[in-house]
Amino acid sequence: MKLIEVINAIAKLPDSDKVNIKGKFYTTVDKRLQVFRRTFGEDARVSTEVIYNDLERVVVKATITIYQDGQWREIGNDYAEEFRGQGMVNKTSALENCCTSAIG
């Protein structure tokens, strides 16, 4: 199955393609999406929906669907929440950061 290919390809990425966070190597969302797209091409959709967005907080839902057996099938979804005043990134880019977190 293609999804297993994606998981294995991400697991096999060299540490040089990852970010070192407190001594542990982390595959960033952009790298994971690159592998996902390389494998699925146009047979996949990654969508986000803003659930809540005000001056203090942002909540986003991400949904992943793939085209399989002649139809679109949802294979996963998740939510992320960010607070605009927490951390340098969220002070200027909370919505973008929240979308990326939800997709990740």
Secondary structure, 3 states (H helix, E strand, C coil): CHHHHHHHHHHCCCHHHCEEECCEEECCHHHHHHHHHHHHCCCEEEEEEEEEECCCEEEEEEEEEEEECCEEEEEEEEEEEEECCCHHHHHHHHHHHHHHHHHC
